[in-house]
Amino acid sequence: MYKCQICGQTSEPRQPSHKLVVETRPVRYPTRKKEQPPWKVEPDGRTKYKIIDHGGMGRECVKEITVCPQCYGTADIENN
């Protein structure tokens, strides 16, 4: 059992809950050098280190709430 963080009602036993993301933030992931060395074998038999993970940009969850199925179906919350 849980309490819905939108409507405030307590759920029935064994009623499924849903996580709703209400706030996100942009994040930049740096290049991971030598995290797991990906060695590339050249045609002449030599090995060469090659960076595969160049990092990038994405979004992280800042805040999420537990809601009932009815509120989850009607939720209209815009991520920041």
C-alpha positions in Angstrom: 0.0 0.0 0.0 1.1 3.5 -0.7 -0.2 7.1 -0.7 -0.6 8.8 -4.1 1.4 12.0 -4.2 -1.0 13.7 -6.5 -4.5 12.9 -5.2 -3.4 11.9 -1.7 -5.5 8.7 -1.6 -4.2 5.6 0.0 -4.1 2.6 -2.3 -5.9 -0.7 -2.0 -3.7 -3.7 -1.1 -1.8 -5.1 -4.1 -2.7 -2.1 -6.3 0.2 -1.3 -8.7 2.0 1.9 -8.3 3.7 4.0 -11.0 6.7 6.3 -10.8 6.2 9.7 -12.5 9.2 11.9 -13.4 8.3 15.5 -12.5 11.7 17.2 -12.9 14.8 16.5 -15.0 18.0 18.3 -15.6 20.5 18.4 -18.6 23.8 16.7 -17.9 27.0 16.3 -19.9 28.9 13.1 -19.6 32.7 13.3 -20.1 34.8 11.0 -22.3 35.9 8.0 -20.3 39.5 7.3 -21.3 40.9 3.9 -20.6 37.8 2.8 -18.7 37.8 -0.6 -20.3 40.7 -0.6 -22.8 39.2 -1.4 -26.2 42.1 -2.7 -28.2 41.7 -2.8 -32.0 43.8 -5.3 -34.0 45.3 -3.7 -37.1 45.5 -5.7 -40.4 49.3 -6.0 -40.0 48.9 -7.7 -36.5 49.6 -4.6 -34.3 47.2 -3.6 -31.6 46.0 0.0 -31.3 44.1 1.6 -28.4 40.7 3.1 -29.6 38.4 5.3 -27.6 34.8 4.0 -27.9 33.0 6.0 -25.2 33.1 9.7 -26.3 30.7 10.8 -23.6 27.8 13.0 -24.6 24.7 14.8 -23.4 21.5 13.5 -21.8 19.0 14.1 -19.1 18.9 12.9 -15.4 15.9 12.5 -13.2 15.8 15.0 -10.4 12.5 14.2 -8.8 10.0 11.4 -9.3 6.8 10.7 -7.4 4.7 7.6 -6.7 1.2 7.8 -8.1 -1.9 5.7 -8.5 -2.9 4.3 -11.9 -5.7 6.8 -12.3 -3.5 9.8 -11.7 -0.7 8.3 -13.9 -3.1 8.0 -16.8 -4.3 11.6 -16.6 -0.9 13.2 -15.6 0.1 16.2 -17.7 3.4 17.2 -16.1 6.0 18.8 -18.3 9.7 18.0 -17.7 12.0 20.9 -17.1 
